[in-house]
Amino acid sequence: MKERKFIRFAQIAMIGFAGFPALVSAQAANENLIIRVTEGQVSDNASVVLASEPVNRLASDPSVSLSRMGGRGLEPIVRGQSQERVDVLLDGIRVEGACPNRMDPPTSRLSSALAPALEVRTNNRTLRWGPIAGGQVIATTADPQFNGNATTGHVTIGGSDNGNGKLVNAAAAVGSDEAWLRLSGGYDEAGDYEDGDGNKVRSAYKNAEGRADAAWTAESGFFIKGMISRQEENDVKYAGAGMDAPKTDTDLYRMEFGAPVADGEWSLLAWQADVDHTMDNFSLRPAGMMKMQTDSTTETRGLRFILDQSPNSSTDWAVGADLETNDWDATLLNVTSPMPMAVSLMWPGVERERAGIFAEGFRRIARDIKVGAGIRYDRVEMDATKAGNVGSMSMTPAMLYQNAYGATDVKAEDNNVSGFVTSEWRLPQNQALTLTASRSLRSPSVTERYLARNTMGDSWIGNPGLDTEKHHKVELTLSGSKNQWSWKPVVWVDQVDDFVLRYKETPAQCGKPRGCTRYQNIDARLLGVEAQIGWTDGTWNSSSALSSVRGENRDDNKALAQIPPVQFVQTLGWQSMGHSVEAQWQLARRQDRIDPQSGQDAGTSPGYGVFNLYGSHPLMEYLTFNWALDNLFDNTWAPHVSRANTDPFTPDAVRVNEPGRMLRAALTAKW
């Protein structure tokens, strides 16, 4: 399988570079080219944020909830779907986590030194990054803006009182819009914060990052962009897990080429992402009778070629191909004695290869009507190369799969065909009605198919025989604006065939004192409504966002797990002469539709209301003061979707509580 991977990489690379001379000559022959902005080239002004994790900014998005396990590693849940159902792309590259318990979701790799612009996509209106099962979080880092100067950059120094947080980050670029080099880096740390009741929550962490990126654009429009980054997370505590993470190292490499051609442009993106993760139950907490440690790694390689064309003002189309390979390995060790002993091959040398092609197009067929459609094919091959190796108790992963499900073949081959159709009608009074229908296929993840954790107390076994998930979505959106008002109501439904359900067997069913986690396919349905209303007069502004999701297990006529309750966010802001102040009120209804058999819902949850304040003030031409007062009234609260609290020092906590009142402040110098 390894040989096939390298052969396919070489083939795609050769195809891309073999066509390069022809593309350059074609673009030289056409002086009036339409340049399409694609991934990695967006120049949004992403604001410097105070929090260590930029994903926090998605909390005000009505389609997003955030699940907390500790001080870092917030997991985005999009319309009731999370983890492998939500793709995260960092400047066009996909990064996989290295923790089987998801201590390090991909969003934890977002840079706080170069806070990216974030976009959440909930339906297939493009297939270039793959089909959307639950959602996609697109993070794009802005290129430096020189404005005629030779250098540009910023330095930020800040901190917080609750948890004694500290942060410093900086970025500096030299060059011009045509050729530049930028260096950036940062460090932040915090101790355990207190919730609204004054209880300590295990949430301390240390995080350091460094990045170098550069770009060059020729007069012809041909460009090269490169990036290399390193992130080191140390001593990260988790109240929502039985282990902590003393070390997680992430190395990212990215190279992109592109140029104008005909009526658009082409681009070729290559990337590599390596993650090394260690978690244990003794480095950062009192050791029990047995010291347990898990060492895990993830390696990702990818190539993506895209050709975008706009032959006229009413037509756009794109075609592309991509290849991605992943290798996962995780071993649970008993390190109580000087000679470590392998307890479980949690990810037994799992390899996945994905190769895909897509085509899509959009056309305005009348002045007020635009239509679009796309199709994508993905070939997915997965295998557990160490499934025959013996772990503890003389059991191999292959034996565990067979005992749990009767599965005898650990190899999986999926042929996934996805597509969408969409139409947009422009209506009177500056309104637009958009209807999108799509089919998205998702292959089960490495954990869902191959996890093999087996101890004396419990077991967590993946199912190699799982079928692919088939998501059939319909979404209707009405967006509009008039005078000082804007609005956007959304209604959607997602019918899922072969939904991968995680469930818990009781001790009586599986013979383990703490039960057993298993996976199976079911039919499910998710549906919901969202609404956003905004108003502004240039100085004052107000926005309201409401979301409601319902998830149903149609096989058993009961609720799906980890579905957020009805949520409402109200903001009121003021800005003048560079100063801005915003008040935010987050509300959530009680959630009593849960799936206790899943092992993921920590019971029902009460409703809550949290009030936050934010401000930004220019002190002089190049210096800005930013501040935030979170949870002003010091409430004790936790989102329904957060992890169950396993901290022995707060045994009464149902979930990992959010911080109590917290003041954050930072000074930023820009030039």
Beta strands, then each sheet from edge to edge (+ up, - down):
strand 1: 64-67
strand 2: 75-78
strand 3: 86-90
strand 4: 93-94
strand 5: 117-121
strand 6: 135-140
strand 7: 151-160
strand 8: 165-175
strand 9: 179-190
strand 10: 193-194
strand 11: 200-201
strand 12: 205-217
strand 13: 223-236
strand 14: 244-261
strand 15: 264-280
strand 16: 292-312
strand 17: 315-334
strand 18: 341-366
strand 19: 369-384
strand 20: 412-427
strand 21: 431-442
strand 22: 452-454
strand 23: 459-461
strand 24: 469-482
strand 25: 485-505
strand 26: 516-536
strand 27: 540-553
strand 28: 558-559
strand 29: 567-576
strand 30: 579-588
strand 31: 608-620
strand 32: 623-630
strand 33: 662-670
sheet 1: 1+ 2-
sheet 2: 4+ 3- 6- 5+
sheet 3: 22+ 23- 26- 25+ 24- 21+ 20- 19+ 18- 17+ 16- 15+ 14- 13+ 12- 9+ 8- 7+ 33- 32+ 31- 30+ 29- 27+ 28-
sheet 4: 10+ 11-
end
